[in-house]
């Protein structure tokens, strides 16, 4: 039975519905009248269904693909403008009791260097991230009830928020940890997290169970229903995603959109973010062992149609992707990227030797944050370090309502320019500073509201005089 409002995993992610959808897409992808009707609906920027999205993905007409890419770009700019939110992952611990065959943290891996940060080491990592200019972090940790209990995560969040170094401060901590209980989600909410993030890995139940042979993560229902428990625990900003390459891309693409539809149908709020990582090489993991690799042309189309199908969501691409790939994906709907990232435990303070490798995966984009910021400016994007909506209580349905009716632009553009100004005053190289100053001056006139624009000019002047942390 398929029921998007059900809170039972196998009902809101129905295997029979996914397979029926894939068959529908194969049978109808040559029906250009039907394809045209879906494109016309998509152009309204109110989203399309998982079945309509699957039809677009299956259609191989080059003209249709180009129209999809163009529409994805237009929809991204309609909701988010040319702003790109910056963040960095912070790995706390790679101790893990699970047996995930695609992840080097799996319990049987004897070659990876195991490490867990102390609170003092977390302070050092956070200071290093603040000195780069970061304001938003995504916490990562393996699942281990003894080494990484919820109390450790909560203490670490408190430590991170407490650190004020020079002009630096981490203003939003997103959390990517294993599925947990409603009570623990309440505790995470009370600790002041931003978004709770959890990747499904794959929505194919049989394949999921084969990929997770041991450990608590092997329970498909417990993992898949995690976002429901997070919502019930009061976390109204959640982030979903799959690891493309574990299952056929068609199956997981449909499952991902069905999960978004479930959250919207059940709680009135779809996913705050959708991540689309691809499987990549890591210690003890060889991608040649997996047969579902997604080539660039298909991957780009997946990202573009996801933007069309879920127009309001933030879309995230990490340093798994190369600079060239990330540049293309920014044109197709991506609105958040990491910069200067390390995927090792303690990697922002200490460079590791091969014998000390604690990384979760090999990164493809090794540029510093300043290099990424300068690159974004060259491409015409606004690197944004904004965390205002979270700090002003504009989360969940409050954020989505403002976003969907277009009113968020009176907050987002000036906040992006203000936080970019902070970054270039405190951390940027001279070349990056010059590019950003030119962009800020040019884009101030695009702030729609006269009063907000006037206030933004005032705040920018105060930042030049040494004051910090203004927001709308």
Secondary structure, 3 states (H helix, E strand, C coil): CCCCCCCCHHHHCCHHHHHHHHHHHHHHCCCHHHHHHHHHHHCCCCCCCHHHHHHHHHCCCHHHHHHHHHHHHHHHHHHHCCEEEEEEEEEEECCCCCCECCCCCCCCCCCCCCCECCHHHHHHHHHHHHHHCCCEEEEEECCCCCCCCHHHHHHHHHHHHHCEECCEECCEEEEECCCCCHHHHHHHHHCCCCCEECCCECCCHHHHHHHECCCHHHCHHHHHCHHHHHHHCCCCCEEEEEEECCCCHHHHHHHHHHHHHHHHHHHCCCCCEEEEEECCCECCECHHHCCCCCCHHHHHHHHHHHHHHCCCCEEEECCCCCHHHHHHHHCCCCCEEECCCCCCCCCCCCCCCHHHCCCCCCCCCCCCHHHHHHHHHHHCCEEECCCHHHHCCCCHHHHHHHHHCCCCHHHHHHHHHHHHHHHHHHCCCHHHHHHHHHHHHHHHHHCCCHHHHHHHHHHHHHHHCCCCCCCC
